[in-house]
Amino acid sequence: MFGYLIRFLVVMVLVRMAWKFLTGLVGGVTTRPQVPPTEGISLVRDPVCGTHLDRARAVTVRRKGEMYYFCSEDCRAAFDQGSRAASGRA
Ligand SMILES: [Zn+2]
């Protein structure tokens, strides 16, 4: 009875080790290079505050054929004021 129990435990441990080895082997073979989580999202930089943000969610403004991306209306307004002041002086 006791001998049977020990043998059962040994077999369980061996099966578990073999299973781990096999799954590790299969996992190692089938593991594909991980896709970076940022794929599909193009990050742009807010020129006012320097925040990096998702292009799809950014507040956009076109100035002289160039697109600018802002994190908020506040930054867009600040950019507008800055560019207006700069062009006013020139
Ligand atoms: Zn900003």
PDB file of the backbone (N, CA, C, O) and the ligand in Angstrom, with CONECT records:
HET     ZN  A 101       1
ATOM      1  N   MET A   1       0.841  -1.214   0.000  1.00  0.00           N
ATOM      2  CA  MET A   1       0.000   0.000   0.000  1.00  0.00           C
ATOM      3  C   MET A   1       0.872   1.258   0.000  1.00  0.00           C
ATOM      4  O   MET A   1       0.701   2.151  -0.830  1.00  0.00           O
ATOM      5  N   PHE A   2       1.818   1.306   0.959  1.00  0.00           N
ATOM      6  CA  PHE A   2       2.682   2.474   1.069  1.00  0.00           C
ATOM      7  C   PHE A   2       3.602   2.567  -0.153  1.00  0.00           C
ATOM      8  O   PHE A   2       3.830   3.651  -0.688  1.00  0.00           O
ATOM      9  N   GLY A   3       4.121   1.429  -0.579  1.00  0.00           N
ATOM     10  CA  GLY A   3       5.004   1.383  -1.744  1.00  0.00           C
ATOM     11  C   GLY A   3       4.283   1.853  -2.994  1.00  0.00           C
ATOM     12  O   GLY A   3       4.859   2.547  -3.832  1.00  0.00           O
ATOM     13  N   TYR A   4       3.038   1.476  -3.110  1.00  0.00           N
ATOM     14  CA  TYR A   4       2.237   1.892  -4.262  1.00  0.00           C
ATOM     15  C   TYR A   4       2.083   3.414  -4.283  1.00  0.00           C
ATOM     16  O   TYR A   4       2.165   4.039  -5.340  1.00  0.00           O
ATOM     17  N   LEU A   5       1.860   4.003  -3.109  1.00  0.00           N
ATOM     18  CA  LEU A   5       1.689   5.460  -2.995  1.00  0.00           C
ATOM     19  C   LEU A   5       2.952   6.187  -3.453  1.00  0.00           C
ATOM     20  O   LEU A   5       2.889   7.161  -4.203  1.00  0.00           O
ATOM     21  N   ILE A   6       4.106   5.691  -2.983  1.00  0.00           N
ATOM     22  CA  ILE A   6       5.374   6.337  -3.336  1.00  0.00           C
ATOM     23  C   ILE A   6       5.606   6.234  -4.845  1.00  0.00           C
ATOM     24  O   ILE A   6       6.026   7.192  -5.494  1.00  0.00           O
ATOM     25  N   ARG A   7       5.321   5.057  -5.378  1.00  0.00           N
ATOM     26  CA  ARG A   7       5.522   4.872  -6.817  1.00  0.00           C
ATOM     27  C   ARG A   7       4.609   5.828  -7.600  1.00  0.00           C
ATOM     28  O   ARG A   7       5.004   6.404  -8.614  1.00  0.00           O
ATOM     29  N   PHE A   8       3.380   5.975  -7.097  1.00  0.00           N
ATOM     30  CA  PHE A   8       2.424   6.868  -7.739  1.00  0.00           C
ATOM     31  C   PHE A   8       2.943   8.316  -7.736  1.00  0.00           C
ATOM     32  O   PHE A   8       2.838   9.033  -8.731  1.00  0.00           O
ATOM     33  N   LEU A   9       3.508   8.725  -6.585  1.00  0.00           N
ATOM     34  CA  LEU A   9       4.034  10.088  -6.476  1.00  0.00           C
ATOM     35  C   LEU A   9       5.215  10.295  -7.419  1.00  0.00           C
ATOM     36  O   LEU A   9       5.328  11.332  -8.073  1.00  0.00           O
ATOM     37  N   VAL A  10       6.100   9.288  -7.480  1.00  0.00           N
ATOM     38  CA  VAL A  10       7.270   9.396  -8.355  1.00  0.00           C
ATOM     39  C   VAL A  10       6.825   9.517  -9.806  1.00  0.00           C
ATOM     40  O   VAL A  10       7.358  10.323 -10.570  1.00  0.00           O
ATOM     41  N   VAL A  11       5.837   8.700 -10.172  1.00  0.00           N
ATOM     42  CA  VAL A  11       5.332   8.758 -11.549  1.00  0.00           C
ATOM     43  C   VAL A  11       4.726  10.131 -11.826  1.00  0.00           C
ATOM     44  O   VAL A  11       4.920  10.693 -12.904  1.00  0.00           O
ATOM     45  N   MET A  12       3.997  10.664 -10.859  1.00  0.00           N
ATOM     46  CA  MET A  12       3.387  11.989 -11.042  1.00  0.00           C
ATOM     47  C   MET A  12       4.447  13.065 -11.281  1.00  0.00           C
ATOM     48  O   MET A  12       4.312  13.918 -12.158  1.00  0.00           O
ATOM     49  N   VAL A  13       5.518  12.993 -10.463  1.00  0.00           N
ATOM     50  CA  VAL A  13       6.600  13.978 -10.603  1.00  0.00           C
ATOM     51  C   VAL A  13       7.262  13.840 -11.970  1.00  0.00           C
ATOM     52  O   VAL A  13       7.549  14.833 -12.639  1.00  0.00           O
ATOM     53  N   LEU A  14       7.501  12.589 -12.372  1.00  0.00           N
ATOM     54  CA  LEU A  14       8.145  12.357 -13.664  1.00  0.00           C
ATOM     55  C   LEU A  14       7.265  12.857 -14.807  1.00  0.00           C
ATOM     56  O   LEU A  14       7.750  13.490 -15.745  1.00  0.00           O
ATOM     57  N   VAL A  15       5.972  12.566 -14.718  1.00  0.00           N
ATOM     58  CA  VAL A  15       5.047  13.005 -15.761  1.00  0.00           C
ATOM     59  C   VAL A  15       5.017  14.522 -15.821  1.00  0.00           C
ATOM     60  O   VAL A  15       4.999  15.119 -16.897  1.00  0.00           O
ATOM     61  N   ARG A  16       5.010  15.127 -14.653  1.00  0.00           N
ATOM     62  CA  ARG A  16       4.973  16.584 -14.614  1.00  0.00           C
ATOM     63  C   ARG A  16       6.237  17.181 -15.239  1.00  0.00           C
ATOM     64  O   ARG A  16       6.171  18.155 -15.988  1.00  0.00           O
ATOM     65  N   MET A  17       7.384  16.583 -14.919  1.00  0.00           N
ATOM     66  CA  MET A  17       8.644  17.076 -15.482  1.00  0.00           C
ATOM     67  C   MET A  17       8.662  16.899 -16.995  1.00  0.00           C
ATOM     68  O   MET A  17       9.070  17.791 -17.739  1.00  0.00           O
ATOM     69  N   ALA A  18       8.206  15.717 -17.436  1.00  0.00           N
ATOM     70  CA  ALA A  18       8.179  15.454 -18.873  1.00  0.00           C
ATOM     71  C   ALA A  18       7.224  16.428 -19.567  1.00  0.00           C
ATOM     72  O   ALA A  18       7.516  16.923 -20.656  1.00  0.00           O
ATOM     73  N   TRP A  19       6.096  16.694 -18.938  1.00  0.00           N
ATOM     74  CA  TRP A  19       5.103  17.596 -19.514  1.00  0.00           C
ATOM     75  C   TRP A  19       5.672  19.016 -19.636  1.00  0.00           C
ATOM     76  O   TRP A  19       5.503  19.692 -20.651  1.00  0.00           O
ATOM     77  N   LYS A  20       6.355  19.442 -18.558  1.00  0.00           N
ATOM     78  CA  LYS A  20       6.962  20.781 -18.583  1.00  0.00           C
ATOM     79  C   LYS A  20       7.999  20.882 -19.695  1.00  0.00           C
ATOM     80  O   LYS A  20       8.083  21.876 -20.417  1.00  0.00           O
ATOM     81  N   PHE A  21       8.796  19.797 -19.804  1.00  0.00           N
ATOM     82  CA  PHE A  21       9.839  19.784 -20.825  1.00  0.00           C
ATOM     83  C   PHE A  21       9.217  19.865 -22.221  1.00  0.00           C
ATOM     84  O   PHE A  21       9.673  20.624 -23.076  1.00  0.00           O
ATOM     85  N   LEU A  22       8.164  19.064 -22.434  1.00  0.00           N
ATOM     86  CA  LEU A  22       7.534  19.023 -23.751  1.00  0.00           C
ATOM     87  C   LEU A  22       6.861  20.353 -24.083  1.00  0.00           C
ATOM     88  O   LEU A  22       7.029  20.870 -25.187  1.00  0.00           O
ATOM     89  N   THR A  23       6.107  20.906 -23.144  1.00  0.00           N
ATOM     90  CA  THR A  23       5.427  22.172 -23.417  1.00  0.00           C
ATOM     91  C   THR A  23       6.436  23.294 -23.613  1.00  0.00           C
ATOM     92  O   THR A  23       6.231  24.198 -24.423  1.00  0.00           O
ATOM     93  N   GLY A  24       7.528  23.222 -22.860  1.00  0.00           N
ATOM     94  CA  GLY A  24       8.571  24.223 -23.035  1.00  0.00           C
ATOM     95  C   GLY A  24       9.188  24.125 -24.414  1.00  0.00           C
ATOM     96  O   GLY A  24       9.475  25.134 -25.058  1.00  0.00           O
ATOM     97  N   LEU A  25       9.389  22.882 -24.860  1.00  0.00           N
ATOM     98  CA  LEU A  25       9.951  22.646 -26.187  1.00  0.00           C
ATOM     99  C   LEU A  25       9.017  23.179 -27.267  1.00  0.00           C
ATOM    100  O   LEU A  25       9.439  23.912 -28.162  1.00  0.00           O
ATOM    101  N   VAL A  26       7.741  22.801 -27.174  1.00  0.00           N
ATOM    102  CA  VAL A  26       6.756  23.233 -28.166  1.00  0.00           C
ATOM    103  C   VAL A  26       6.604  24.755 -28.124  1.00  0.00           C
ATOM    104  O   VAL A  26       6.542  25.418 -29.159  1.00  0.00           O
ATOM    105  N   GLY A  27       6.546  25.294 -26.895  1.00  0.00           N
ATOM    106  CA  GLY A  27       6.402  26.742 -26.761  1.00  0.00           C
ATOM    107  C   GLY A  27       7.576  27.468 -27.381  1.00  0.00           C
ATOM    108  O   GLY A  27       7.415  28.512 -28.012  1.00  0.00           O
ATOM    109  N   GLY A  28       8.792  26.890 -27.192  1.00  0.00           N
ATOM    110  CA  GLY A  28       9.969  27.525 -27.753  1.00  0.00           C
ATOM    111  C   GLY A  28       9.953  27.513 -29.268  1.00  0.00           C
ATOM    112  O   GLY A  28      10.429  28.449 -29.910  1.00  0.00           O
ATOM    113  N   VAL A  29       9.403  26.447 -29.839  1.00  0.00           N
ATOM    114  CA  VAL A  29       9.391  26.315 -31.293  1.00  0.00           C
ATOM    115  C   VAL A  29       8.338  27.228 -31.917  1.00  0.00           C
ATOM    116  O   VAL A  29       8.582  27.870 -32.938  1.00  0.00           O
ATOM    117  N   THR A  30       7.153  27.276 -31.281  1.00  0.00           N
ATOM    118  CA  THR A  30       6.045  27.996 -31.901  1.00  0.00           C
ATOM    119  C   THR A  30       5.992  29.470 -31.515  1.00  0.00           C
ATOM    120  O   THR A  30       5.193  30.234 -32.056  1.00  0.00           O
ATOM    121  N   THR A  31       6.861  29.869 -30.562  1.00  0.00           N
ATOM    122  CA  THR A  31       6.808  31.272 -30.149  1.00  0.00           C
ATOM    123  C   THR A  31       7.254  32.168 -31.303  1.00  0.00           C
ATOM    124  O   THR A  31       8.370  32.033 -31.803  1.00  0.00           O
ATOM    125  N   ARG A  32       6.418  33.042 -31.705  1.00  0.00           N
ATOM    126  CA  ARG A  32       6.748  33.985 -32.767  1.00  0.00           C
ATOM    127  C   ARG A  32       7.294  35.271 -32.167  1.00  0.00           C
ATOM    128  O   ARG A  32       7.010  35.581 -31.010  1.00  0.00           O
ATOM    129  N   PRO A  33       8.064  36.016 -32.927  1.00  0.00           N
ATOM    130  CA  PRO A  33       8.527  37.312 -32.403  1.00  0.00           C
ATOM    131  C   PRO A  33       7.342  38.183 -32.015  1.00  0.00           C
ATOM    132  O   PRO A  33       6.384  38.346 -32.771  1.00  0.00           O
ATOM    133  N   GLN A  34       7.440  38.731 -30.827  1.00  0.00           N
ATOM    134  CA  GLN A  34       6.323  39.505 -30.292  1.00  0.00           C
ATOM    135  C   GLN A  34       6.124  40.789 -31.098  1.00  0.00           C
ATOM    136  O   GLN A  34       7.075  41.494 -31.436  1.00  0.00           O
ATOM    137  N   VAL A  35       4.874  41.060 -31.389  1.00  0.00           N
ATOM    138  CA  VAL A  35       4.547  42.281 -32.104  1.00  0.00           C
ATOM    139  C   VAL A  35       4.602  43.431 -31.105  1.00  0.00           C
ATOM    140  O   VAL A  35       3.979  43.366 -30.045  1.00  0.00           O
ATOM    141  N   PRO A  36       5.335  44.471 -31.437  1.00  0.00           N
ATOM    142  CA  PRO A  36       5.381  45.596 -30.503  1.00  0.00           C
ATOM    143  C   PRO A  36       3.989  46.171 -30.276  1.00  0.00           C
ATOM    144  O   PRO A  36       3.216  46.309 -31.224  1.00  0.00           O
ATOM    145  N   PRO A  37       3.660  46.508 -29.033  1.00  0.00           N
ATOM    146  CA  PRO A  37       2.305  46.973 -28.720  1.00  0.00           C
ATOM    147  C   PRO A  37       1.955  48.290 -29.375  1.00  0.00           C
ATOM    148  O   PRO A  37       0.780  48.648 -29.461  1.00  0.00           O
ATOM    149  N   THR A  38       2.964  49.022 -29.841  1.00  0.00           N
ATOM    150  CA  THR A  38       2.682  50.326 -30.430  1.00  0.00           C
ATOM    151  C   THR A  38       2.359  50.214 -31.912  1.00  0.00           C
ATOM    152  O   THR A  38       2.087  51.223 -32.562  1.00  0.00           O
ATOM    153  N   GLU A  39       2.384  48.985 -32.461  1.00  0.00           N
ATOM    154  CA  GLU A  39       2.104  48.844 -33.887  1.00  0.00           C
ATOM    155  C   GLU A  39       0.672  49.280 -34.198  1.00  0.00           C
ATOM    156  O   GLU A  39      -0.253  48.944 -33.459  1.00  0.00           O
ATOM    157  N   GLY A  40       0.489  50.014 -35.268  1.00  0.00           N
ATOM    158  CA  GLY A  40      -0.834  50.526 -35.618  1.00  0.00           C
ATOM    159  C   GLY A  40      -1.090  51.891 -35.038  1.00  0.00           C
ATOM    160  O   GLY A  40      -1.978  52.610 -35.496  1.00  0.00           O
ATOM    161  N   ILE A  41      -0.309  52.262 -34.018  1.00  0.00           N
ATOM    162  CA  ILE A  41      -0.448  53.601 -33.446  1.00  0.00           C
ATOM    163  C   ILE A  41       0.790  54.391 -33.825  1.00  0.00           C
ATOM    164  O   ILE A  41       1.905  54.010 -33.468  1.00  0.00           O
ATOM    165  N   SER A  42       0.603  55.492 -34.547  1.00  0.00           N
ATOM    166  CA  SER A  42       1.754  56.310 -34.866  1.00  0.00           C
ATOM    167  C   SER A  42       1.788  57.475 -33.892  1.00  0.00           C
ATOM    168  O   SER A  42       0.850  58.265 -33.793  1.00  0.00           O
ATOM    169  N   LEU A  43       2.896  57.553 -33.181  1.00  0.00           N
ATOM    170  CA  LEU A  43       3.038  58.595 -32.184  1.00  0.00           C
ATOM    171  C   LEU A  43       3.529  59.878 -32.825  1.00  0.00           C
ATOM    172  O   LEU A  43       4.398  59.864 -33.697  1.00  0.00           O
ATOM    173  N   VAL A  44       2.965  60.977 -32.385  1.00  0.00           N
ATOM    174  CA  VAL A  44       3.407  62.283 -32.845  1.00  0.00           C
ATOM    175  C   VAL A  44       3.749  63.108 -31.614  1.00  0.00           C
ATOM    176  O   VAL A  44       3.342  62.785 -30.498  1.00  0.00           O
ATOM    177  N   ARG A  45       4.510  64.185 -31.838  1.00  0.00           N
ATOM    178  CA  ARG A  45       4.952  64.978 -30.704  1.00  0.00           C
ATOM    179  C   ARG A  45       4.288  66.351 -30.738  1.00  0.00           C
ATOM    180  O   ARG A  45       4.295  67.059 -31.745  1.00  0.00           O
ATOM    181  N   ASP A  46       3.726  66.682 -29.605  1.00  0.00           N
ATOM    182  CA  ASP A  46       3.129  67.997 -29.421  1.00  0.00           C
ATOM    183  C   ASP A  46       4.264  69.025 -29.359  1.00  0.00           C
ATOM    184  O   ASP A  46       5.081  68.967 -28.439  1.00  0.00           O
ATOM    185  N   PRO A  47       4.339  69.972 -30.319  1.00  0.00           N
ATOM    186  CA  PRO A  47       5.460  70.918 -30.329  1.00  0.00           C
ATOM    187  C   PRO A  47       5.402  71.928 -29.187  1.00  0.00           C
ATOM    188  O   PRO A  47       6.398  72.592 -28.899  1.00  0.00           O
ATOM    189  N   VAL A  48       4.258  72.051 -28.539  1.00  0.00           N
ATOM    190  CA  VAL A  48       4.122  73.039 -27.463  1.00  0.00           C
ATOM    191  C   VAL A  48       4.617  72.473 -26.141  1.00  0.00           C
ATOM    192  O   VAL A  48       5.497  73.051 -25.502  1.00  0.00           O
ATOM    193  N   CYS A  49       4.046  71.333 -25.730  1.00  0.00           N
ATOM    194  CA  CYS A  49       4.396  70.787 -24.417  1.00  0.00           C
ATOM    195  C   CYS A  49       5.314  69.580 -24.527  1.00  0.00           C
ATOM    196  O   CYS A  49       5.828  69.101 -23.516  1.00  0.00           O
ATOM    197  N   GLY A  50       5.530  69.077 -25.753  1.00  0.00           N
ATOM    198  CA  GLY A  50       6.472  67.981 -25.934  1.00  0.00           C
ATOM    199  C   GLY A  50       5.908  66.609 -25.641  1.00  0.00           C
ATOM    200  O   GLY A  50       6.653  65.629 -25.632  1.00  0.00           O
ATOM    201  N   THR A  51       4.606  66.512 -25.401  1.00  0.00           N
ATOM    202  CA  THR A  51       3.999  65.218 -25.115  1.00  0.00           C
ATOM    203  C   THR A  51       3.919  64.378 -26.386  1.00  0.00           C
ATOM    204  O   THR A  51       3.600  64.882 -27.462  1.00  0.00           O
ATOM    205  N   HIS A  52       4.212  63.093 -26.240  1.00  0.00           N
ATOM    206  CA  HIS A  52       3.997  62.166 -27.345  1.00  0.00           C
ATOM    207  C   HIS A  52       2.588  61.627 -27.250  1.00  0.00           C
ATOM    208  O   HIS A  52       2.156  61.192 -26.182  1.00  0.00           O
ATOM    209  N   LEU A  53       1.866  61.651 -28.360  1.00  0.00           N
ATOM    210  CA  LEU A  53       0.479  61.223 -28.322  1.00  0.00           C
ATOM    211  C   LEU A  53       0.106  60.480 -29.586  1.00  0.00           C
ATOM    212  O   LEU A  53       0.797  60.537 -30.604  1.00  0.00           O
ATOM    213  N   ASP A  54      -1.020  59.775 -29.482  1.00  0.00           N
ATOM    214  CA  ASP A  54      -1.552  59.019 -30.605  1.00  0.00           C
ATOM    215  C   ASP A  54      -2.053  59.985 -31.665  1.00  0.00           C
ATOM    216  O   ASP A  54      -2.853  60.876 -31.380  1.00  0.00           O
ATOM    217  N   ARG A  55      -1.573  59.800 -32.896  1.00  0.00           N
ATOM    218  CA  ARG A  55      -1.924  60.702 -33.985  1.00  0.00           C
ATOM    219  C   ARG A  55      -3.443  60.773 -34.198  1.00  0.00           C
ATOM    220  O   ARG A  55      -3.991  61.827 -34.522  1.00  0.00           O
ATOM    221  N   ALA A  56      -4.108  59.621 -34.008  1.00  0.00           N
ATOM    222  CA  ALA A  56      -5.551  59.554 -34.251  1.00  0.00           C
ATOM    223  C   ALA A  56      -6.326  60.400 -33.243  1.00  0.00           C
ATOM    224  O   ALA A  56      -7.434  60.849 -33.533  1.00  0.00           O
ATOM    225  N   ARG A  57      -5.749  60.618 -32.063  1.00  0.00           N
ATOM    226  CA  ARG A  57      -6.472  61.360 -31.021  1.00  0.00           C
ATOM    227  C   ARG A  57      -6.007  62.800 -30.911  1.00  0.00           C
ATOM    228  O   ARG A  57      -6.553  63.568 -30.120  1.00  0.00           O
ATOM    229  N   ALA A  58      -5.001  63.179 -31.698  1.00  0.00           N
ATOM    230  CA  ALA A  58      -4.407  64.494 -31.543  1.00  0.00           C
ATOM    231  C   ALA A  58      -5.302  65.573 -32.152  1.00  0.00           C
ATOM    232  O   ALA A  58      -6.078  65.316 -33.073  1.00  0.00           O
ATOM    233  N   VAL A  59      -5.175  66.763 -31.622  1.00  0.00           N
ATOM    234  CA  VAL A  59      -5.781  67.941 -32.231  1.00  0.00           C
ATOM    235  C   VAL A  59      -4.836  68.389 -33.326  1.00  0.00           C
ATOM    236  O   VAL A  59      -3.669  68.677 -33.061  1.00  0.00           O
ATOM    237  N   THR A  60      -5.333  68.452 -34.564  1.00  0.00           N
ATOM    238  CA  THR A  60      -4.440  68.730 -35.684  1.00  0.00           C
ATOM    239  C   THR A  60      -4.670  70.128 -36.239  1.00  0.00           C
ATOM    240  O   THR A  60      -5.787  70.645 -36.231  1.00  0.00           O
ATOM    241  N   VAL A  61      -3.601  70.717 -36.714  1.00  0.00           N
ATOM    242  CA  VAL A  61      -3.651  72.019 -37.364  1.00  0.00           C
ATOM    243  C   VAL A  61      -2.708  71.974 -38.551  1.00  0.00           C
ATOM    244  O   VAL A  61      -1.600  71.447 -38.451  1.00  0.00           O
ATOM    245  N   ARG A  62      -3.147  72.528 -39.680  1.00  0.00           N
ATOM    246  CA  ARG A  62      -2.266  72.587 -40.837  1.00  0.00           C
ATOM    247  C   ARG A  62      -1.764  74.023 -40.992  1.00  0.00           C
ATOM    248  O   ARG A  62      -2.545  74.971 -41.069  1.00  0.00           O
ATOM    249  N   ARG A  63      -0.447  74.152 -41.036  1.00  0.00           N
ATOM    250  CA  ARG A  63       0.159  75.473 -41.192  1.00  0.00           C
ATOM    251  C   ARG A  63       1.217  75.397 -42.283  1.00  0.00           C
ATOM    252  O   ARG A  63       2.180  74.639 -42.168  1.00  0.00           O
ATOM    253  N   LYS A  64       1.038  76.183 -43.344  1.00  0.00           N
ATOM    254  CA  LYS A  64       2.001  76.236 -44.442  1.00  0.00           C
ATOM    255  C   LYS A  64       2.295  74.841 -44.976  1.00  0.00           C
ATOM    256  O   LYS A  64       3.449  74.483 -45.215  1.00  0.00           O
ATOM    257  N   GLY A  65       1.226  74.052 -45.163  1.00  0.00           N
ATOM    258  CA  GLY A  65       1.376  72.725 -45.742  1.00  0.00           C
ATOM    259  C   GLY A  65       1.903  71.677 -44.784  1.00  0.00           C
ATOM    260  O   GLY A  65       2.080  70.525 -45.181  1.00  0.00           O
ATOM    261  N   GLU A  66       2.158  72.032 -43.547  1.00  0.00           N
ATOM    262  CA  GLU A  66       2.650  71.064 -42.579  1.00  0.00           C
ATOM    263  C   GLU A  66       1.601  70.808 -41.517  1.00  0.00           C
ATOM    264  O   GLU A  66       0.917  71.724 -41.059  1.00  0.00           O
ATOM    265  N   MET A  67       1.487  69.535 -41.132  1.00  0.00           N
ATOM    266  CA  MET A  67       0.542  69.175 -40.101  1.00  0.00           C
ATOM    267  C   MET A  67       1.203  69.235 -38.730  1.00  0.00           C
ATOM    268  O   MET A  67       2.331  68.777 -38.547  1.00  0.00           O
ATOM    269  N   TYR A  68       0.487  69.805 -37.778  1.00  0.00           N
ATOM    270  CA  TYR A  68       0.967  69.843 -36.404  1.00  0.00           C
ATOM    271  C   TYR A  68      -0.051  69.136 -35.526  1.00  0.00           C
ATOM    272  O   TYR A  68      -1.258  69.213 -35.755  1.00  0.00           O
ATOM    273  N   TYR A  69       0.462  68.445 -34.516  1.00  0.00           N
ATOM    274  CA  TYR A  69      -0.402  67.639 -33.651  1.00  0.00           C
ATOM    275  C   TYR A  69      -0.264  68.119 -32.208  1.00  0.00           C
ATOM    276  O   TYR A  69       0.840  68.339 -31.709  1.00  0.00           O
ATOM    277  N   PHE A  70      -1.394  68.272 -31.565  1.00  0.00           N
ATOM    278  CA  PHE A  70      -1.403  68.775 -30.194  1.00  0.00           C
ATOM    279  C   PHE A  70      -2.212  67.861 -29.305  1.00  0.00           C
ATOM    280  O   PHE A  70      -3.126  67.173 -29.758  1.00  0.00           O
ATOM    281  N   CYS A  71      -1.858  67.865 -28.011  1.00  0.00           N
ATOM    282  CA  CYS A  71      -2.546  67.007 -27.058  1.00  0.00           C
ATOM    283  C   CYS A  71      -3.892  67.613 -26.684  1.00  0.00           C
ATOM    284  O   CYS A  71      -4.792  66.892 -26.253  1.00  0.00           O
ATOM    285  N   SER A  72      -4.044  68.925 -26.842  1.00  0.00           N
ATOM    286  CA  SER A  72      -5.283  69.557 -26.406  1.00  0.00           C
ATOM    287  C   SER A  72      -5.493  70.865 -27.168  1.00  0.00           C
ATOM    288  O   SER A  72      -4.593  71.363 -27.844  1.00  0.00           O
ATOM    289  N   GLU A  73      -6.691  71.398 -27.040  1.00  0.00           N
ATOM    290  CA  GLU A  73      -7.009  72.691 -27.643  1.00  0.00           C
ATOM    291  C   GLU A  73      -6.125  73.790 -27.046  1.00  0.00           C
ATOM    292  O   GLU A  73      -5.746  74.735 -27.738  1.00  0.00           O
ATOM    293  N   ASP A  74      -5.805  73.658 -25.772  1.00  0.00           N
ATOM    294  CA  ASP A  74      -4.959  74.658 -25.108  1.00  0.00           C
ATOM    295  C   ASP A  74      -3.604  74.768 -25.799  1.00  0.00           C
ATOM    296  O   ASP A  74      -3.108  75.863 -26.065  1.00  0.00           O
ATOM    297  N   CYS A  75      -3.018  73.606 -26.082  1.00  0.00           N
ATOM    298  CA  CYS A  75      -1.710  73.611 -26.730  1.00  0.00           C
ATOM    299  C   CYS A  75      -1.833  74.154 -28.154  1.00  0.00           C
ATOM    300  O   CYS A  75      -0.955  74.878 -28.623  1.00  0.00           O
ATOM    301  N   ARG A  76      -2.910  73.809 -28.831  1.00  0.00           N
ATOM    302  CA  ARG A  76      -3.122  74.309 -30.191  1.00  0.00           C
ATOM    303  C   ARG A  76      -3.228  75.837 -30.173  1.00  0.00           C
ATOM    304  O   ARG A  76      -2.648  76.522 -31.015  1.00  0.00           O
ATOM    305  N   ALA A  77      -3.983  76.357 -29.193  1.00  0.00           N
ATOM    306  CA  ALA A  77      -4.149  77.800 -29.075  1.00  0.00           C
ATOM    307  C   ALA A  77      -2.811  78.477 -28.764  1.00  0.00           C
ATOM    308  O   ALA A  77      -2.491  79.530 -29.315  1.00  0.00           O
ATOM    309  N   ALA A  78      -2.044  77.856 -27.878  1.00  0.00           N
ATOM    310  CA  ALA A  78      -0.728  78.405 -27.533  1.00  0.00           C
ATOM    311  C   ALA A  78       0.171  78.425 -28.762  1.00  0.00           C
ATOM    312  O   ALA A  78       0.911  79.383 -28.983  1.00  0.00           O
ATOM    313  N   PHE A  79       0.104  77.367 -29.555  1.00  0.00           N
ATOM    314  CA  PHE A  79       0.902  77.301 -30.781  1.00  0.00           C
ATOM    315  C   PHE A  79       0.460  78.387 -31.750  1.00  0.00           C
ATOM    316  O   PHE A  79       1.292  79.052 -32.368  1.00  0.00           O
ATOM    317  N   ASP A  80      -0.849  78.564 -31.882  1.00  0.00           N
ATOM    318  CA  ASP A  80      -1.393  79.601 -32.758  1.00  0.00           C
ATOM    319  C   ASP A  80      -0.891  80.976 -32.340  1.00  0.00           C
ATOM    320  O   ASP A  80      -0.449  81.764 -33.176  1.00  0.00           O
ATOM    321  N   GLN A  81      -0.961  81.256 -31.057  1.00  0.00           N
ATOM    322  CA  GLN A  81      -0.499  82.548 -30.547  1.00  0.00           C
ATOM    323  C   GLN A  81       0.977  82.739 -30.799  1.00  0.00           C
ATOM    324  O   GLN A  81       1.415  83.815 -31.205  1.00  0.00           O
ATOM    325  N   GLY A  82       1.743  81.690 -30.557  1.00  0.00           N
ATOM    326  CA  GLY A  82       3.193  81.772 -30.748  1.00  0.00           C
ATOM    327  C   GLY A  82       3.548  82.043 -32.184  1.00  0.00           C
ATOM    328  O   GLY A  82       4.388  82.897 -32.468  1.00  0.00           O
ATOM    329  N   SER A  83       2.905  81.311 -33.121  1.00  0.00           N
ATOM    330  CA  SER A  83       3.233  81.483 -34.532  1.00  0.00           C
ATOM    331  C   SER A  83       2.757  82.851 -35.028  1.00  0.00           C
ATOM    332  O   SER A  83       3.386  83.466 -35.888  1.00  0.00           O
ATOM    333  N   ARG A  84       1.624  83.318 -34.465  1.00  0.00           N
ATOM    334  CA  ARG A  84       1.106  84.613 -34.871  1.00  0.00           C
ATOM    335  C   ARG A  84       2.058  85.721 -34.421  1.00  0.00           C
ATOM    336  O   ARG A  84       2.342  86.652 -35.175  1.00  0.00           O
ATOM    337  N   ALA A  85       2.551  85.610 -33.180  1.00  0.00           N
ATOM    338  CA  ALA A  85       3.479  86.609 -32.657  1.00  0.00           C
ATOM    339  C   ALA A  85       4.768  86.613 -33.475  1.00  0.00           C
ATOM    340  O   ALA A  85       5.331  87.670 -33.763  1.00  0.00           O
ATOM    341  N   ALA A  86       5.227  85.417 -33.845  1.00  0.00           N
ATOM    342  CA  ALA A  86       6.467  85.316 -34.607  1.00  0.00           C
ATOM    343  C   ALA A  86       6.303  85.918 -35.995  1.00  0.00           C
ATOM    344  O   ALA A  86       7.172  86.648 -36.470  1.00  0.00           O
ATOM    345  N   SER A  87       5.172  85.604 -36.648  1.00  0.00           N
ATOM    346  CA  SER A  87       4.972  86.116 -38.003  1.00  0.00           C
ATOM    347  C   SER A  87       4.655  87.617 -37.974  1.00  0.00           C
ATOM    348  O   SER A  87       4.939  88.336 -38.932  1.00  0.00           O
ATOM    349  N   GLY A  88       4.059  88.085 -36.855  1.00  0.00           N
ATOM    350  CA  GLY A  88       3.756  89.498 -36.731  1.00  0.00           C
ATOM    351  C   GLY A  88       5.025  90.338 -36.687  1.00  0.00           C
ATOM    352  O   GLY A  88       5.071  91.449 -37.215  1.00  0.00           O
ATOM    353  N   ARG A  89       6.050  89.789 -36.048  1.00  0.00           N
ATOM    354  CA  ARG A  89       7.295  90.529 -35.944  1.00  0.00           C
ATOM    355  C   ARG A  89       8.040  90.541 -37.269  1.00  0.00           C
ATOM    356  O   ARG A  89       8.713  91.519 -37.595  1.00  0.00           O
ATOM    357  N   ALA A  90       7.927  89.470 -38.029  1.00  0.00           N
ATOM    358  CA  ALA A  90       8.712  89.352 -39.253  1.00  0.00           C
ATOM    359  C   ALA A  90       8.215  90.290 -40.343  1.00  0.00           C
ATOM    360  O   ALA A  90       8.773  90.312 -41.440  1.00  0.00           O
TER     361      ALA A  90
HETATM  362 ZN    ZN A 101       0.299  69.640 -25.295  1.00  0.00          ZN2+
END
